[in-house]
Amino acid sequence: MNRITIEDLFRNKREALQLELLTPDGDLGRTVESPTISSPGLVLAGFTDRFLTGRIQVLGETEVRYLQSLDGERLQSTLEAFLALEMPALFVTKHLDVPQLLVKMAGARRIPVFRTALKTGELYRRLHPYLEDKFAPSTTLHGSLADVYGVGLLFVGRSGIGKSECVLDLVERGHRLVADDVVVITRRGIDVLIGRGHELQLHHMEIRGIGIVDIRALFGIRAIRQQKRIEVVVELTEWEKAAEVERTGLDGKSTTILEVDLPVVSVPLNPGKNITVISEVVAMNHLLRYSGMDAAQTFNNRLLKRLAEQRELREYLSEDYE
């Protein structure tokens, strides 16, 4: 289970979120266990049955004004019940005046309290993507990722089959390298996979017979991308004469990465095959399908229509007795 500490969040997002720490003795080692940000809402009124621990709590203008409306004894009892719940940190938005009793009681429990000048909605907008990225499911795969006509093609296959050489040729033709050899993949949302290279490898590539080359140094900044959505998996395989190969494109294969289904195009390699041009066609064909044009299905429908017309003609002639 992914977790991040409040100290990491404070260090990385202090300026972006305009954070001011109101409790110097707060425990910054507390961990955030969920990317979801919550506002206490009815919890302040005493309904705690639906309170979820491990989430950052945000007090906006509504919550602060409610607390300011309470008298001393009721305010203390409300804060005692609220702060007794497990929470990693408390954020107050719009640079509101925070009740001193809240700061004092939170400090006694070592709960970090931050204040920001940002509005509540703006705080959510800036903080949520950061948490989503930190908590996103991830994995690593052996392969090469390239941006071809805006389509993320993930090349996979056995070691030495020519993935890097294919991507190098694509770069030379004006496309962009994202990652080679090790592709770090994270899932965003429900069905979006983002691929990038390892932080130490950056945009270096191993070309057998030459060694390690720096694509950015050789081809310039336009030849690389930091990350790209993976949309099609191109599987490079050995040519086998007896193997069944997809001829029409009607029975497409798919694979699952981090519970996301991706289309797979298997390309058997034999001498003389221009895998670079094929890769460009794969990308363009994907763009056509995305726009609603499926060449294989269109051809198949036209063929079925012609067969139906000929069958109707034969039936008509068979009933003509003149």
C-alpha angles and dihedrals in degrees: 000000000000118000136171129193127239087238090060091048092048092048095047101038104028096110097036092052095036091230125190117189110223097180109056090182093053117127104250089182090076113120131232109222101183136042089221117102117210140196114212096230109157091013088080088056091055102264102125101153093102098042112128118208125221095044128116110248121218126201113202130182093284094054094043093049089049091053091047090054093060122093121238100269096041091045091053094049091047093050093045091055093044099045092046087071120091111260131150096218145341124232125197116198137208092031089276123178104263116214107254090224089060092052092046096048093043090050090052089055090043092239109154112237118196130187124204134184090221121107115249094254092048091050090053091047093053100037102042097064090050092052092043090055093048093049098039115124110250142184140169128237134189106243146080127272124204137174107231115180088334094307119117108230117191110201115205134172142113120317112277097018092119109267095136093044090052092051091045089056090049090052090050088054092055103270124121136252119224103171140344131205096350117047117188109209127194129181118231118195115330106320111006119109118193119197128198139159128264112275092239096045097047109168100336119129134198113226112187111239093021106049130214116357130184107230094192092052093046102042105018136244093301091066095067142058128197094219140349139189111255110231107157133027114216110201114201111205138174116266112253118182095212096043120111112245127191107253105173106031092231095112100051122183126226139193133202124233119176089346092304119120116226129184115249126211112195114206116189111210125224132158113292098018112137100222092174094061090043089054091052090050090050089055095046092046089053090052090051092051090047089055091051101263114121108179095193094049092044091052091047092050091050091050093049090048091053092049090050091050091050091048091052090049092052091049091050093050092047089058095047106100098170 
